[in-house]
Amino acid sequence: MNSTAVQPFFDAASAVFSQMFGIEAKAGAARSLEGSEDHLWEISGILGIAGSCQGVVALRFPLKLVDELLRASGVETSGELDRLATASGLVAEMTNIVSGNAIGSYAGMSLDISPPVVIKGKNHQISWPKIAPVIATAYETALGPFELAVCFNGH
């Protein structure tokens, strides 16, 4: 497993947490992800990358952490539907920012990102494309864990 090609994504995830919330996000060891493993993530932001390289990025959270991030941002929600919609919006925006910041590191490549899609549900599964290995890193924050998983055939 060579995580060097996707390192800008992992660096961007830590930076976004620091910039948006003033929270340190400590990355764990990178690991290969098969995609069918059981997990504790309840909400995932997923987007595609197209252009001179292709890929998929997934930023994955337990809902409790997203609720804490919303509170840290001063966002108030009323009712379960409003809470889930607001949580989805935050996860989508964070996925977009992490991916956008990361692809800026790939000089000389023409890369575009798709609008993010948010998937909710306990132990939801992602069917990853077979274009490259999926490399994931779990992060620890003072408010809880999250994971970034990247499948990217960049050089």
N, CA, C and O of each residue as an XYZ file, in Angstrom:
620
protein
N       0.853     -1.181      0.000
C       0.000      0.000      0.000
C       0.896      1.241      0.000
O       1.758      1.396      0.865
N       0.683      2.113     -0.973
C       1.446      3.358     -1.053
C       0.491      4.523     -0.829
O      -0.307      4.868     -1.701
N       0.584      5.117      0.349
C      -0.331      6.207      0.674
C       0.211      7.573      0.262
O      -0.459      8.585      0.470
N       1.405      7.623     -0.315
C       2.005      8.901     -0.699
C       1.145      9.647     -1.710
O       1.007     10.867     -1.615
N       0.565      8.942     -2.673
C      -0.228      9.593     -3.723
C      -1.477     10.272     -3.176
O      -1.976     11.219     -3.782
N      -1.983      9.809     -2.050
C      -3.209     10.381     -1.484
C      -2.947     11.220     -0.234
O      -3.893     11.687      0.401
N      -1.703     11.415      0.123
C      -1.358     12.169      1.336
C      -1.996     13.563      1.379
O      -2.413     13.999      2.452
N      -2.085     14.285      0.237
C      -2.735     15.604      0.305
C      -4.165     15.565      0.858
O      -4.599     16.525      1.495
N      -4.894     14.486      0.629
C      -6.249     14.373      1.174
C      -6.207     14.261      2.698
O      -6.995     14.901      3.394
N      -5.287     13.448      3.208
C      -5.188     13.256      4.655
C      -4.695     14.521      5.344
O      -5.146     14.850      6.441
N      -3.771     15.230      4.704
C      -3.314     16.509      5.249
C      -4.455     17.525      5.271
O      -4.600     18.286      6.228
N      -5.263     17.531      4.208
C      -6.378     18.478      4.109
C      -7.424     18.220      5.190
O      -8.005     19.165      5.723
N      -7.669     16.956      5.519
C      -8.669     16.640      6.558
C      -8.249     17.234      7.897
O      -9.070     17.833      8.591
N      -6.986     17.076      8.267
C      -6.507     17.651      9.523
C      -6.604     19.166      9.505
O      -7.014     19.779     10.491
N      -6.228     19.769      8.387
C      -6.243     21.227      8.271
C      -7.667     21.781      8.351
O      -7.889     22.813      8.985
N      -8.621     21.119      7.727
C     -10.008     21.592      7.737
C     -10.569     21.576      9.154
O     -11.260     22.515      9.548
N     -10.289     20.535      9.922
C     -10.770     20.497     11.303
C     -10.180     21.641     12.112
O     -10.877     22.282     12.899
N      -8.909     21.887     11.916
C      -8.248     22.970     12.639
C      -8.821     24.335     12.238
O      -9.105     25.169     13.099
N      -8.989     24.556     10.940
C      -9.458     25.851     10.438
C     -10.931     26.099     10.741
O     -11.301     27.206     11.131
N     -11.772     25.090     10.568
C     -13.213     25.273     10.742
C     -13.649     25.264     12.198
O     -14.556     26.000     12.587
N     -12.996     24.420     13.009
C     -13.492     24.198     14.363
C     -12.460     24.473     15.451
O     -12.796     24.444     16.635
N     -11.205     24.740     15.072
C     -10.149     24.931     16.054
C      -9.857     23.664     16.837
O      -9.456     23.720     17.999
N     -10.061     22.514     16.188
C      -9.904     21.213     16.832
C      -8.778     20.450     16.133
O      -8.716     20.401     14.904
N      -7.894     19.859     16.931
C      -6.841     19.028     16.353
C      -7.422     17.671     15.972
O      -8.118     17.035     16.765
N      -7.128     17.238     14.752
C      -7.532     15.918     14.275
C      -6.251     15.113     14.042
O      -5.514     15.365     13.089
N      -5.999     14.150     14.919
C      -4.791     13.339     14.825
C      -5.055     12.120     13.956
O      -5.942     11.314     14.240
N      -4.270     12.001     12.891
C      -4.424     10.879     11.967
C      -3.775      9.626     12.530
O      -2.673      9.674     13.076
N      -4.465      8.513     12.393
C      -3.897      7.212     12.738
C      -3.115      6.686     11.546
O      -2.875      7.410     10.580
N      -2.726      5.448     11.619
C      -1.974      4.822     10.534
C      -2.894      4.573      9.338
O      -4.057      4.202      9.498
N      -2.355      4.783      8.153
C      -3.107      4.483      6.931
C      -3.247      2.969      6.810
O      -2.350      2.210      7.178
N      -4.403      2.550      6.281
C      -4.636      1.119      6.085
C      -5.413      0.904      4.798
O      -6.100      1.800      4.309
N      -5.292     -0.285      4.269
C      -6.047     -0.658      3.081
C      -7.470     -1.002      3.509
O      -7.675     -1.681      4.515
N      -8.442     -0.536      2.750
C      -9.854     -0.745      3.081
C     -10.492     -1.570      1.970
O     -10.382     -1.237      0.790
N     -11.146     -2.631      2.358
C     -11.817     -3.488      1.383
C     -13.194     -2.945      1.024
O     -13.645     -3.090     -0.112
N     -13.862     -2.320      1.988
C     -15.169     -1.732      1.727
C     -16.325     -2.478      2.339
O     -17.401     -1.907      2.513
N     -16.133     -3.750      2.673
C     -17.254     -4.517      3.227
C     -17.126     -4.723      4.733
O     -17.918     -5.457      5.324
N     -16.139     -4.084      5.359
C     -15.937     -4.230      6.792
C     -17.062     -3.558      7.578
O     -17.632     -2.562      7.133
N     -17.372     -4.112      8.745
C     -18.291     -3.430      9.654
C     -17.596     -2.191     10.203
O     -16.373     -2.178     10.347
N     -18.363     -1.152     10.510
C     -17.773      0.098     10.986
C     -18.779      0.839     11.857
O     -19.945      0.456     11.946
N     -18.309      1.907     12.499
C     -19.186      2.671     13.379
C     -19.686      3.964     12.747
O     -20.354      4.752     13.417
N     -19.382      4.199     11.490
C     -19.760      5.451     10.833
C     -21.244      5.419     10.465
O     -21.751      4.427      9.941
N     -21.930      6.538     10.755
C     -23.368      6.613     10.507
C     -23.731      7.594      9.402
O     -24.867      7.613      8.927
N     -22.764      8.408      8.994
C     -23.026      9.383      7.937
C     -21.721      9.594      7.162
O     -20.661      9.799      7.754
N     -21.815      9.541      5.838
C     -20.640      9.687      4.984
C     -20.904     10.700      3.887
O     -21.960     10.694      3.255
N     -19.932     11.567      3.672
C     -19.935     12.446      2.513
C     -19.046     11.816      1.464
O     -17.898     11.471      1.744
N     -19.566     11.661      0.257
C     -18.837     10.983     -0.818
C     -18.848     11.874     -2.049
O     -19.879     12.440     -2.411
N     -17.690     11.992     -2.690
C     -17.662     12.715     -3.965
C     -16.664     12.077     -4.902
O     -15.741     11.376     -4.486
N     -16.874     12.338     -6.174
C     -16.007     11.792     -7.208
C     -15.032     12.831     -7.714
O     -15.275     14.036     -7.641
N     -13.919     12.331     -8.231
C     -12.895     13.168     -8.853
C     -12.755     12.694    -10.285
O     -12.668     11.495    -10.550
N     -12.735     13.650    -11.212
C     -12.605     13.315    -12.627
C     -11.573     14.235    -13.265
O     -11.217     15.275    -12.711
N     -11.111     13.839    -14.415
C     -10.130     14.636    -15.146
C      -8.965     13.765    -15.542
O      -9.152     12.633    -15.989
N      -7.744     14.293    -15.380
C      -6.562     13.529    -15.777
C      -6.334     12.321    -14.863
O      -5.565     11.427    -15.216
N      -6.983     12.278    -13.705
C      -7.013     11.126    -12.801
C      -8.441     10.997    -12.296
O      -9.229     11.939    -12.384
N      -8.769      9.822    -11.765
C     -10.106      9.606    -11.234
C     -10.007      9.114     -9.795
O      -8.990      8.567     -9.368
N     -11.101      9.328     -9.062
C     -11.116      8.834     -7.698
C     -12.438      9.062     -7.003
O     -13.361      9.664     -7.552
N     -12.504      8.569     -5.786
C     -13.658      8.749     -4.915
C     -13.110      9.039     -3.522
O     -12.155      8.405     -3.073
N     -13.725     10.001     -2.848
C     -13.345     10.390     -1.495
C     -14.559     10.212     -0.595
O     -15.670     10.597     -0.960
N     -14.346      9.626      0.587
C     -15.431      9.473      1.563
C     -14.946      9.968      2.919
O     -13.937      9.498      3.446
N     -15.678     10.919      3.467
C     -15.429     11.431      4.811
C     -16.554     10.883      5.673
O     -17.724     11.163      5.413
N     -16.210     10.086      6.722
C     -17.192      9.275      7.440
C     -17.189      9.582      8.942
O     -16.133      9.697      9.565
N     -18.396      9.711      9.510
C     -18.546     10.146     10.899
C     -19.604      9.340     11.645
O     -20.510      8.783     11.025
N     -19.494      9.275     12.977
C     -20.655      8.919     13.777
C     -21.508     10.189     13.912
O     -20.956     11.289     13.951
N     -22.816     10.063     13.981
C     -23.691     11.240     14.080
C     -23.392     12.079     15.319
O     -23.554     13.299     15.297
N     -22.960     11.432     16.392
C     -22.653     12.163     17.622
C     -21.568     13.209     17.369
O     -21.664     14.325     17.880
N     -20.545     12.873     16.596
C     -19.488     13.838     16.303
C     -20.035     14.983     15.450
O     -19.692     16.140     15.691
N     -20.859     14.691     14.482
C     -21.430     15.750     13.639
C     -22.280     16.687     14.491
O     -22.232     17.904     14.316
N     -23.054     16.125     15.407
C     -23.840     16.966     16.324
C     -22.926     17.883     17.133
O     -23.236     19.061     17.310
N     -21.810     17.359     17.621
C     -20.851     18.162     18.389
C     -20.234     19.261     17.528
O     -20.033     20.380     18.001
N     -19.933     18.951     16.271
C     -19.363     19.953     15.366
C     -20.374     21.058     15.077
O     -20.011     22.232     14.999
N     -21.634     20.682     14.920
C     -22.684     21.692     14.708
C     -22.788     22.608     15.928
O     -22.875     23.828     15.784
N     -22.778     22.020     17.131
C     -22.817     22.830     18.353
C     -21.599     23.744     18.439
O     -21.724     24.917     18.792
N     -20.420     23.209     18.115
C     -19.188     24.008     18.158
C     -19.246     25.169     17.171
O     -18.584     26.190     17.359
N     -20.043     25.002     16.118
C     -20.209     26.052     15.109
C     -21.307     27.039     15.482
O     -21.507     28.040     14.795
N     -22.019     26.755     16.572
C     -23.105     27.631     16.993
C     -24.399     27.405     16.237
O     -25.283     28.261     16.258
N     -24.527     26.255     15.563
C     -25.728     25.957     14.783
C     -26.767     25.300     15.687
O     -26.483     24.313     16.365
N     -27.965     25.857     15.685
C     -29.089     25.304     16.451
C     -30.017     24.571     15.487
O     -30.280     25.053     14.385
N     -30.508     23.413     15.902
C     -31.482     22.686     15.081
C     -32.733     22.429     15.910
O     -32.680     22.326     17.136
N     -33.854     22.330     15.214
C     -35.112     22.045     15.909
C     -35.736     20.811     15.273
O     -36.132     20.836     14.108
N     -35.818     19.755     16.030
C     -36.433     18.528     15.537
C     -35.440     17.632     14.821
O     -34.385     18.077     14.369
N     -35.800     16.368     14.729
C     -34.927     15.350     14.151
C     -34.683     15.574     12.656
O     -33.553     15.408     12.197
N     -35.710     15.946     11.886
C     -35.512     16.164     10.450
C     -34.572     17.332     10.181
O     -33.707     17.250      9.309
N     -34.743     18.416     10.928
C     -33.855     19.568     10.782
C     -32.428     19.189     11.163
O     -31.476     19.592     10.495
N     -32.281     18.418     12.228
C     -30.955     17.972     12.681
C     -30.270     17.150     11.595
O     -29.099     17.382     11.291
N     -30.985     16.191     11.006
C     -30.384     15.340      9.978
C     -30.052     16.129      8.710
O     -29.020     15.889      8.084
N     -30.914     17.059      8.333
C     -30.647     17.881      7.157
C     -29.427     18.776      7.389
O     -28.585     18.922      6.503
N     -29.335     19.367      8.565
C     -28.206     20.230      8.889
C     -26.923     19.414      8.974
O     -25.875     19.865      8.513
N     -26.989     18.219      9.558
C     -25.833     17.328      9.641
C     -25.366     16.945      8.244
O     -24.168     16.942      7.964
N     -26.307     16.623      7.372
C     -25.956     16.266      5.991
C     -25.266     17.420      5.286
O     -24.290     17.214      4.565
N     -25.764     18.627      5.489
C     -25.153     19.802      4.875
C     -23.728     20.019      5.353
O     -22.848     20.345      4.556
N     -23.494     19.840      6.649
C     -22.144     20.011      7.187
C     -21.196     18.957      6.633
O     -20.081     19.283      6.226
N     -21.623     17.701      6.611
C     -20.775     16.617      6.099
C     -20.469     16.834      4.618
O     -19.333     16.630      4.188
N     -21.460     17.244      3.838
C     -21.238     17.515      2.417
C     -20.226     18.642      2.231
O     -19.311     18.529      1.416
N     -20.388     19.713      2.977
C     -19.482     20.854      2.847
C     -18.059     20.493      3.261
O     -17.103     20.888      2.595
N     -17.911     19.754      4.343
C     -16.570     19.344      4.774
C     -15.913     18.433      3.742
O     -14.718     18.568      3.476
N     -16.669     17.515      3.160
C     -16.131     16.620      2.125
C     -15.676     17.435      0.927
O     -14.618     17.171      0.355
N     -16.473     18.422      0.548
C     -16.154     19.295     -0.576
C     -14.865     20.091     -0.303
O     -13.995     20.180     -1.169
N     -14.750     20.654      0.880
C     -13.579     21.472      1.215
C     -12.319     20.622      1.295
O     -11.286     21.005      0.747
N     -12.383     19.475      1.968
C     -11.219     18.592      2.062
C     -10.746     18.195      0.663
O      -9.556     18.271      0.361
N     -11.679     17.772     -0.182
C     -11.313     17.322     -1.527
C     -10.792     18.468     -2.381
O      -9.804     18.313     -3.099
N     -11.452     19.612     -2.306
C     -11.006     20.768     -3.081
C      -9.618     21.220     -2.680
O      -8.795     21.534     -3.540
N      -9.343     21.257     -1.373
C      -8.009     21.630     -0.906
C      -6.963     20.615     -1.361
O      -5.857     20.989     -1.750
N      -7.313     19.339     -1.311
C      -6.351     18.297     -1.690
C      -6.011     18.343     -3.173
O      -4.839     18.250     -3.538
N      -7.017     18.485     -4.034
C      -6.690     18.434     -5.473
C      -5.886     19.657     -5.905
O      -5.240     19.629     -6.952
N      -5.915     20.724     -5.118
C      -5.064     21.870     -5.409
C      -3.589     21.543     -5.277
O      -2.744     22.280     -5.786
N      -3.264     20.442     -4.598
C      -1.870     20.019     -4.415
C      -1.316     19.248     -5.605
O      -0.113     18.997     -5.671
N      -2.164     18.874     -6.535
C      -1.725     18.081     -7.675
C      -1.459     19.009     -8.858
O      -2.280     19.134     -9.767
N      -0.294     19.658     -8.826
C       0.082     20.630     -9.857
C       0.154     19.961    -11.224
O       0.613     18.827    -11.361
N      -0.303     20.682    -12.214
C      -0.221     20.202    -13.586
C      -1.305     19.216    -13.980
O      -1.338     18.774    -15.129
N      -2.184     18.862    -13.072
C      -3.275     17.936    -13.395
C      -4.566     18.714    -13.523
O      -4.823     19.652    -12.769
N      -5.358     18.318    -14.467
C      -6.681     18.907    -14.631
C      -7.667     18.011    -13.885
O      -8.022     16.934    -14.364
N      -8.113     18.467    -12.697
C      -9.004     17.667    -11.854
C     -10.235     18.473    -11.479
O     -10.153     19.666    -11.186
N     -11.370     17.802    -11.494
C     -12.632     18.395    -11.063
C     -13.259     17.469    -10.028
O     -13.032     16.260    -10.038
N     -14.059     18.063     -9.129
C     -14.779     17.261     -8.159
C     -16.274     17.393     -8.399
O     -16.769     18.447     -8.800
N     -16.978     16.303     -8.146
C     -18.433     16.312     -8.284
C     -19.047     16.896     -7.026
O     -18.378     16.978     -5.996
N     -20.307     17.304     -7.089
C     -20.981     17.691     -5.845
C     -21.035     16.483     -4.911
O     -21.225     15.357     -5.371
N     -20.872     16.699     -3.623
C     -20.898     15.563     -2.693
C     -22.297     14.982     -2.526
O     -23.307     15.672     -2.670
N     -22.317     13.707     -2.221
C     -23.531     12.973     -1.896
C     -23.368     12.509     -0.454
O     -22.274     12.112     -0.055
N     -24.434     12.554      0.327
C     -24.361     12.118      1.719
C     -25.210     10.860      1.887
O     -26.358     10.797      1.448
N     -24.609      9.864      2.537
C     -25.292      8.602      2.829
C     -25.386      8.481      4.341
O     -24.406      8.694      5.056
N     -26.581      8.135      4.823
C     -26.795      7.969      6.261
C     -27.259      6.546      6.540
O     -27.901      5.908      5.707
N     -26.924      6.073      7.716
C     -27.370      4.757      8.148
C     -26.242      4.005      8.812
O     -25.092      4.083      8.381
N     -26.572      3.273      9.864
C     -25.560      2.511     10.571
C     -24.963      1.445      9.652
O     -25.677      0.740      8.939
N     -23.642      1.351      9.690
C     -22.892      0.329      8.968
C     -23.201      0.314      7.467
O     -23.187     -0.748      6.845
N     -23.481      1.486      6.882
C     -23.729      1.545      5.446
C     -22.462      1.139      4.687
O     -21.349      1.330      5.178
N     -22.637      0.589      3.513
C     -21.514      0.098      2.722
C     -21.320      0.961      1.487
O     -22.284      1.447      0.895
N     -20.066      1.145      1.107
C     -19.714      1.880     -0.100
C     -19.135      0.875     -1.093
O     -18.219      0.125     -0.755
N     -19.658      0.856     -2.299
C     -19.101      0.010     -3.355
C     -18.049      0.839     -4.084
O     -18.374      1.682     -4.920
N     -16.803      0.591     -3.761
C     -15.700      1.388     -4.304
C     -15.375      0.958     -5.722
O     -15.490     -0.223     -6.047
N     -14.969      1.896     -6.578
C     -14.540      1.519     -7.926
C     -13.226      0.740     -7.841
O     -12.497      0.846     -6.854
N     -12.937     -0.024     -8.854
C     -11.728     -0.857     -8.880
C     -10.577     -0.152     -9.598
O      -9.754     -0.812    -10.231
N     -10.510      1.164     -9.509
C      -9.493      1.931    -10.235
C      -8.181      2.069     -9.470
O      -7.144      2.369    -10.062
N      -8.222      1.853     -8.160
C      -7.038      1.992     -7.306
C      -7.380      1.412     -5.942
O      -8.554      1.234     -5.617
N      -6.356      1.117     -5.141
C      -6.650      0.668     -3.768
C      -7.351      1.771     -2.978
O      -7.161      2.957     -3.247
N      -8.154      1.372     -2.011
C      -8.797      2.324     -1.115
C      -7.929      2.419      0.142
O      -7.672      1.418      0.810
N      -7.489      3.627      0.449
C      -6.652      3.848      1.618
C      -7.446      4.689      2.605
O      -7.983      5.738      2.247
N      -7.518      4.229      3.843
C      -8.307      4.906      4.868
C      -7.425      5.242      6.063
O      -6.463      4.539      6.373
N      -7.779      6.327      6.715
C      -7.127      6.721      7.959
C      -8.204      7.158      8.933
O      -9.067      7.973      8.607
N      -8.139      6.602     10.134
C      -9.031      7.037     11.207
C      -8.364      8.199     11.930
O      -7.149      8.207     12.126
N      -9.165      9.171     12.319
C      -8.690     10.350     13.038
C      -9.327     10.373     14.405
O     -10.457      9.920     14.588
N      -8.588     10.907     15.370
C      -9.118     11.137     16.707
C      -9.175     12.638     16.949
O      -8.234     13.368     16.641
N     -10.292     13.083     17.504
C     -10.430     14.479     17.906
C     -10.937     14.498     19.345
O     -11.358     13.468     19.871
N     -10.898     15.648     19.971
C     -11.428     15.782     21.334
C     -12.926     15.510     21.386
O     -13.463     15.204     22.450
N     -13.609     15.621     20.237
C     -15.059     15.415     20.193
C     -15.466     14.031     19.695
O     -16.643     13.673     19.740
N     -14.491     13.253     19.218
C     -14.794     11.919     18.721
C     -14.029     11.596     17.454
O     -13.344     12.454     16.899
N     -14.146     10.342     16.991
C     -13.394      9.886     15.821
C     -14.135     10.142     14.509
O     -15.348     10.349     14.489
N     -13.378     10.123     13.424
C     -13.934     10.094     12.077
C     -12.927      9.399     11.173
O     -11.817      9.088     11.603
N     -13.307      9.156      9.928
C     -12.418      8.467      8.995
C     -12.469      9.151      7.639
O     -13.507      9.660      7.214
N     -11.328      9.150      6.975
C     -11.242      9.584      5.583
C     -10.760      8.387      4.785
O      -9.750      7.771      5.126
N     -11.479      8.058      3.729
C     -11.090      6.969      2.826
C     -10.999      7.523      1.418
O     -11.865      8.280      0.980
N      -9.938      7.137      0.707
C      -9.669      7.692     -0.623
C      -9.293      6.571     -1.575
O      -8.453      5.726     -1.266
N      -9.928      6.578     -2.734
C      -9.577      5.708     -3.847
C      -9.210      6.660     -4.994
O     -10.083      7.334     -5.541
N      -7.929      6.717     -5.355
C      -7.472      7.741     -6.303
C      -6.314      7.187     -7.124
O      -5.320      6.715     -6.573
N      -6.451      7.248     -8.441
C      -5.402      6.723     -9.292
C      -4.438      7.809     -9.780
O      -3.933      7.741    -10.900
N      -4.189      8.806     -8.932
C      -3.263      9.892     -9.245
C      -1.829      9.435     -9.219
O      -1.498      8.414     -8.616
N      -0.975     10.199     -9.878
C       0.453      9.831     -9.964
C       1.276     10.821     -9.184
O       2.499     10.697     -9.125
